[in-house]
Amino acid sequence: MTRIRFGTEDIQYITLFENLTGAKVKDCVQEENSIGFLVPKGDMGLAIGKKGSNIERIRNVLGKSVWIIEYSDNQSNFIKSLFQPIKINRVQINETKDDKIATINISKLDRGKVIGHLGERIKIAKKLAKRHYNISDINIRTT
């Protein structure tokens, strides 16, 4: 895992998220119209809130799509967590001397959900995978 440096805007988003949900944030990644918050294992329920109330409040305040991802110490489970609640059939991680690439197998019907509007969800997932497991790319295979 590389050392993460947050900008002023990231710190403001993290503080807002933690104050509104009571959940801690390990990492925060932004795209143009989306933001992803990585929470520690066990904080997912707190982050989402009763019937999704916390995540809805965050979306309304930020005016962006919000993705909450639960951290895992296992890199395959971490990759699966990046796309919850989408069912990932298989995660394969190929390592070479210089590179680490994850390939996920999903249903054709879920491809659009994995990629997200304007590709923002997959971009957030790739940034988090790079920061926490040095995975340089995530490939999608459909069945």
Secondary structure, DSSP 8 states (H G I E B T S, - for coil): -------HHHHHHHHHHHHHH----SEEEE-SSEEEEEE-TT-HHHHH-GGGHHHHHHHHHHTSEEEEEE--SSHHHHHHHHTTTS---EEEEEE-SS-EEEEEEE-GGGHHHHH-GGGHHHHHHHHHHHHHH---EEEEEE-
